[in-house]
């Protein structure tokens, strides 16, 4: 360490962003983004996506770190690290032979792939990115859920059950529409019969009325003729009286 003319020692210098007025300029924090939840099946592969935004250009000193905290555990272990343009898979844990680097820092991508998922992979994965001098920021977490793979036989049985239920529902719907159609046809037939019967009654009543109207003058004429035949002749009575 050297001294200046005033006898003040030169200590370690901290590089900061200084404004023209001598104050510290505000620093934009780096932002890291991941999905909240990811689902996979035993034996399959899954991609854990991690993207970031930085106010600085992506430098050669950029670093990406992944940590894993198993489900039900309080300890977090480092499983992956990217630095100086090279990916490094940590030897700790069971991911060392099942992990693949899928990111591209130039495209602001720090994703990884985990192959051969196991039930013990259930847990929380944390992605942390540093892009000097932009090193202030908050990491992002994604929770992985590993599901048991459904056996083909069980899938076939389940598919058959679902297909049977759908066919049953379709048959019930068709039966309902068919019965409703038949009921409507019966109602239409009954209405036609009733209307035909009503028309027949009207026609019969009209015919009966016309017959009665025709027969009434004839009956009246017959009655008048009978009455006239019952009256005694005037000439016959007078002759009898004169004879006596």
Beta strands, then each sheet from edge to edge (+ up, - down):
strand 1: 30-34
strand 2: 37-41
strand 3: 46-48
strand 4: 50-53
strand 5: 63-70
strand 6: 77-83
strand 7: 86-89
strand 8: 99-101
strand 9: 112-114
strand 10: 123-130
strand 11: 137-138
strand 12: 140-147
sheet 1: 4+ 1- 11-
sheet 2: 2+ 12+ 10- 5+ 6- 7+
sheet 3: 3+ 9- 8+
end
